[in-house]
Amino acid sequence: MSDYQESAAKGQATAKKQLLDMVSTRNDQFKDVALWLAQQSDDVLTAEERTQYGITYIPDINKKDSDAFYYLAACADKISRQAQESTKELQDTLDNFNNENQKWAARDEAQCKKIASLETEARVLRETSMPTTTARTVRFSDPEAFNGNDSSAVKRSTKFRTWKNAVWTRWTASPSEFATEYSKIAWASTKLGGPALGGVIHHIEIMHDHPDDPSYWKWLTAKGFLDALSLKYATVDLASAAELRLESLWQKG
């Protein structure tokens, strides 16, 4: 037997089995269709097999007024309606799924907004309830008033330099208190006395009369004010004076 014949025999056996299964089914909906197929399969079913399976009534499905034709038409209509119902059911299921998704999306969006709002409130509470820490301001004591009435040039220069450094320290340590040149000069003048104050009081009074117009001032900056005092009172090179004094003591010793 050739491969072709063997393959054909296997196909015929398979077709016979499927046909006999359909004929012997208990479902009457397929009975007439199976019988009609059996009529077309003389080369598949033998006379004995036809008798064995009771294939005696062969409906003519080709006639449009036959029971088999109406049955097949009914089956086709039923299948069509079932397909439509299945499609509608599937569409309803899909619509419900989409609706649920939209509801969950809306809930998620609302939840996200609520979380964002709570986070904002928490941040505001943290910022407002957090203890405010400010840099500790170190307050330096005011310098003693400088009079400039020492007869000794060395003592006068020493006291002035001490006073000048103390004034600079107060200005630097309290920038908010001494934010303008006027405030610096006005405050420093209150730490002068005797001849030192007498030499500048006239110009200080003019500044008080015109605090916002530097064109009337003798000193435009606080540094200029101290430099002018330095020319008058810091007249001795203290390092050189100390060196000379040490040399003198050494010679005496």
Backbone torsions as a table, in degrees:
resi	resn	phi	psi	omega
1	MET	NA	132.2	-179.6
2	SER	-76.2	165.8	178.4
3	ASP	-60.1	-37.7	-179.8
4	TYR	-64.7	-44.5	-180.0
5	GLN	-65.2	-39.3	179.7
6	GLU	-64.5	-42.1	179.4
7	SER	-65.9	-39.2	178.9
8	ALA	-65.5	-39.4	179.5
9	ALA	-64.4	-41.0	178.7
10	LYS	-65.1	-40.1	179.3
11	GLY	-65.2	-39.1	179.5
12	GLN	-65.8	-40.4	179.3
13	ALA	-64.2	-41.3	179.0
14	THR	-64.5	-43.5	179.1
15	ALA	-62.7	-40.2	179.0
16	LYS	-62.4	-45.3	-177.9
17	LYS	-62.3	-45.2	-179.9
18	GLN	-63.3	-39.3	-179.4
19	LEU	-67.3	-43.9	179.0
20	LEU	-65.7	-36.0	176.7
21	ASP	-62.8	-39.1	179.2
22	MET	-68.8	-40.6	-179.1
23	VAL	-64.9	-39.8	-175.3
24	SER	-85.8	2.7	-178.7
25	THR	-66.2	151.5	179.9
26	ARG	-88.0	-7.3	-179.6
27	ASN	-83.4	108.6	-176.1
28	ASP	-65.0	-16.3	-178.9
29	GLN	-64.6	-26.6	-178.7
30	PHE	-104.8	-0.9	-173.0
31	LYS	-62.8	-51.2	-176.8
32	ASP	-65.7	-37.1	178.9
33	VAL	-64.2	-41.6	179.8
34	ALA	-65.5	-38.8	178.8
35	LEU	-64.5	-39.7	179.1
36	TRP	-65.3	-39.9	177.2
37	LEU	-64.0	-36.8	179.7
38	ALA	-63.9	-35.1	178.3
39	GLN	-63.0	-33.7	-178.7
40	GLN	-83.7	2.6	-172.1
41	SER	-121.7	51.7	179.0
42	ASP	-62.7	-30.2	-178.4
43	ASP	-80.6	-5.8	-179.0
44	VAL	-103.0	-49.0	-178.0
45	LEU	-97.6	136.1	175.6
46	THR	-85.2	168.1	178.9
47	ALA	-61.3	-38.2	179.0
48	GLU	-63.7	-40.7	-179.3
49	GLU	-68.8	-34.9	177.1
50	ARG	-64.0	-43.4	179.1
51	THR	-66.4	-42.0	-178.1
52	GLN	-59.5	-39.9	-176.8
53	TYR	-96.7	6.4	174.1
54	GLY	70.6	35.0	179.9
55	ILE	-86.8	86.8	-178.9
56	THR	-115.2	-31.6	179.7
57	TYR	-101.1	115.5	-179.2
58	ILE	-112.0	103.5	179.6
59	PRO	-71.1	148.9	177.7
60	ASP	-97.0	98.6	-174.6
61	ILE	-74.3	-13.4	-178.7
62	ASN	-76.2	-18.7	179.6
63	LYS	-85.1	125.3	-175.1
64	LYS	-69.7	-14.2	177.8
65	ASP	-101.2	10.2	-179.9
66	SER	-83.0	156.9	178.2
67	ASP	-61.4	-37.7	-178.0
68	ALA	-64.6	-37.9	179.9
69	PHE	-65.3	-45.7	178.7
70	TYR	-63.4	-35.8	-179.9
71	TYR	-65.3	-45.7	179.3
72	LEU	-63.8	-37.9	177.7
73	ALA	-63.4	-41.0	178.2
74	ALA	-64.4	-41.5	178.8
75	CYS	-62.0	-43.6	180.0
76	ALA	-62.5	-41.1	178.9
77	ASP	-65.0	-41.1	179.9
78	LYS	-64.5	-42.8	179.4
79	ILE	-62.6	-40.2	179.4
80	SER	-63.4	-45.2	179.5
81	ARG	-64.7	-39.8	178.1
82	GLN	-63.3	-38.7	178.5
83	ALA	-64.9	-41.5	178.5
84	GLN	-64.3	-43.1	178.9
85	GLU	-63.5	-40.7	179.2
86	SER	-64.7	-40.7	178.6
87	THR	-63.5	-43.3	179.0
88	LYS	-64.3	-42.6	179.2
89	GLU	-62.2	-41.5	178.6
90	LEU	-64.5	-41.7	179.3
91	GLN	-64.9	-41.3	177.2
92	ASP	-60.7	-43.4	178.7
93	THR	-61.8	-42.4	179.4
94	LEU	-65.1	-41.4	178.3
95	ASP	-62.5	-44.0	178.0
96	ASN	-60.8	-40.9	179.5
97	PHE	-62.8	-44.1	179.2
98	ASN	-64.8	-40.0	178.3
99	ASN	-62.5	-43.0	178.4
100	GLU	-63.6	-39.9	178.4
101	ASN	-61.7	-41.8	179.2
102	GLN	-64.8	-39.5	178.5
103	LYS	-63.7	-45.1	179.7
104	TRP	-65.1	-37.9	178.6
105	ALA	-63.4	-41.4	178.4
106	ALA	-64.5	-41.3	178.2
107	ARG	-63.2	-42.6	-179.9
108	ASP	-62.6	-41.7	179.7
109	GLU	-63.6	-43.9	178.6
110	ALA	-63.6	-39.9	179.4
111	GLN	-64.5	-42.2	179.3
112	CYS	-62.8	-41.7	178.6
113	LYS	-63.9	-39.6	179.7
114	LYS	-65.6	-42.4	178.9
115	ILE	-62.7	-44.0	179.5
116	ALA	-62.0	-39.6	178.8
117	SER	-64.9	-42.9	179.1
118	LEU	-64.7	-39.5	178.4
119	GLU	-63.5	-39.8	178.2
120	THR	-64.3	-44.2	178.8
121	GLU	-62.0	-41.4	179.9
122	ALA	-64.0	-41.1	179.9
123	ARG	-64.8	-42.0	179.2
124	VAL	-63.4	-41.7	179.1
125	LEU	-63.3	-41.4	178.9
126	ARG	-62.7	-42.3	-177.1
127	GLU	-69.4	-36.9	-177.4
128	THR	-81.5	-28.3	-178.5
129	SER	-91.0	-12.6	-179.4
130	MET	-68.3	128.8	-180.0
131	PRO	-60.1	131.4	-179.5
132	THR	-79.7	123.3	179.5
133	THR	-104.8	125.7	178.4
134	THR	-114.2	146.9	179.4
135	ALA	-63.2	133.0	-178.8
136	ARG	-70.6	124.9	179.7
137	THR	-87.6	122.9	178.2
138	VAL	-86.7	120.3	-178.2
139	ARG	-95.7	117.8	176.6
140	PHE	-91.6	143.6	-179.6
141	SER	-69.3	149.9	178.9
142	ASP	-69.9	145.5	178.6
143	PRO	-71.6	155.6	173.4
144	GLU	-67.1	148.2	-178.4
145	ALA	-61.6	138.3	178.0
146	PHE	-98.5	125.3	-176.3
147	ASN	-99.2	-34.8	-179.0
148	GLY	74.2	22.2	-176.8
149	ASN	-105.7	13.7	176.8
150	ASP	-73.5	136.1	178.2
151	SER	-74.5	-27.4	179.4
152	SER	-81.5	123.9	-179.9
153	ALA	-64.8	-35.0	179.6
154	VAL	-66.4	-47.1	179.5
155	LYS	-63.1	-41.3	-178.8
156	ARG	-63.8	-43.8	179.1
157	SER	-65.3	-40.1	-179.9
158	THR	-63.8	-46.3	-179.5
159	LYS	-65.0	-38.5	-179.1
160	PHE	-66.0	-44.7	-179.1
161	ARG	-62.7	-38.3	176.8
162	THR	-62.8	-44.7	179.1
163	TRP	-63.3	-45.3	-178.6
164	LYS	-60.1	-44.9	178.9
165	ASN	-63.3	-38.5	179.0
166	ALA	-65.3	-39.2	178.4
167	VAL	-64.2	-46.5	178.3
168	TRP	-59.4	-39.6	-179.6
169	THR	-63.0	-43.0	179.8
170	ARG	-65.8	-40.7	178.2
171	TRP	-60.8	-45.1	-176.0
172	THR	-70.6	-37.2	-176.6
173	ALA	-75.8	-19.1	-177.1
174	SER	-129.1	68.6	-176.9
175	PRO	-64.0	-32.3	-179.9
176	SER	-72.1	-30.3	179.2
177	GLU	-75.7	-34.4	-178.7
178	PHE	-117.5	69.5	-175.2
179	ALA	-86.5	-15.2	-178.0
180	THR	-126.1	161.2	177.3
181	GLU	-64.6	-36.2	179.6
182	TYR	-62.4	-45.7	-178.2
183	SER	-63.4	-35.1	179.0
184	LYS	-67.3	-49.1	-177.7
185	ILE	-66.1	-42.6	-178.8
186	ALA	-61.4	-42.5	-179.9
187	TRP	-68.3	-45.0	-178.7
188	ALA	-60.5	-34.3	-179.5
189	SER	-66.1	-25.8	178.1
190	THR	-74.0	-11.4	178.9
191	LYS	-101.5	19.9	174.4
192	LEU	-112.4	154.9	177.3
193	GLY	-152.6	175.0	176.4
194	GLY	56.3	-143.9	-178.5
195	PRO	-60.5	-32.5	-178.9
196	ALA	-62.9	-42.9	178.0
197	LEU	-72.2	-38.6	-179.3
198	GLY	-60.1	-30.4	-178.3
199	GLY	-75.9	-13.8	-175.9
200	VAL	-125.0	-7.8	-170.3
201	ILE	-60.2	-36.2	-179.2
202	HIS	-61.8	-45.9	-178.7
203	HIS	-70.8	-30.9	176.6
204	ILE	-65.7	-41.0	179.7
205	GLU	-64.2	-37.5	176.8
206	ILE	-63.9	-40.4	176.9
207	MET	-61.3	-40.9	179.1
208	HIS	-63.4	-33.0	179.3
209	ASP	-73.4	-26.9	-177.8
210	HIS	-133.5	64.7	-175.2
211	PRO	-65.5	-22.2	-176.6
212	ASP	-106.6	7.8	-178.7
213	ASP	-128.3	90.9	-177.1
214	PRO	-62.8	-13.3	-179.9
215	SER	-64.5	-18.4	178.2
216	TYR	-90.6	-10.7	-172.3
217	TRP	-82.1	149.8	173.2
218	LYS	-81.0	-35.3	179.4
219	TRP	-117.9	122.7	-177.3
220	LEU	-81.3	-21.7	-179.7
221	THR	-132.0	160.0	177.4
222	ALA	-65.1	-35.5	177.6
223	LYS	-64.0	-40.7	177.7
224	GLY	-61.5	-36.2	177.6
225	PHE	-62.6	-47.7	-179.8
226	LEU	-68.5	-36.2	178.7
227	ASP	-63.0	-38.7	178.7
228	ALA	-64.4	-40.2	177.1
229	LEU	-67.6	-35.7	-179.5
230	SER	-63.7	-38.3	179.3
231	LEU	-61.6	-27.4	-177.2
232	LYS	-93.5	-34.2	-171.4
233	TYR	-115.2	-21.5	177.6
234	ALA	-96.9	61.8	-172.0
235	THR	-91.8	-9.2	-175.3
236	VAL	-112.1	133.5	172.7
237	ASP	-76.4	102.0	-173.2
238	LEU	-63.0	-34.6	179.1
239	ALA	-65.1	-43.9	179.1
240	SER	-67.4	-39.2	179.7
241	ALA	-63.4	-40.7	178.7
242	ALA	-65.6	-38.2	179.6
243	GLU	-65.6	-41.6	178.5
244	LEU	-65.2	-39.8	180.0
245	ARG	-65.7	-41.3	178.9
246	LEU	-63.8	-39.9	179.5
247	GLU	-65.5	-38.5	179.3
248	SER	-65.3	-43.2	178.5
249	LEU	-64.0	-35.9	-179.2
250	TRP	-67.7	-38.5	179.4
251	GLN	-67.2	-37.4	178.8
252	LYS	-68.9	-33.7	-179.0
253	GLY	-74.8	NA	NA
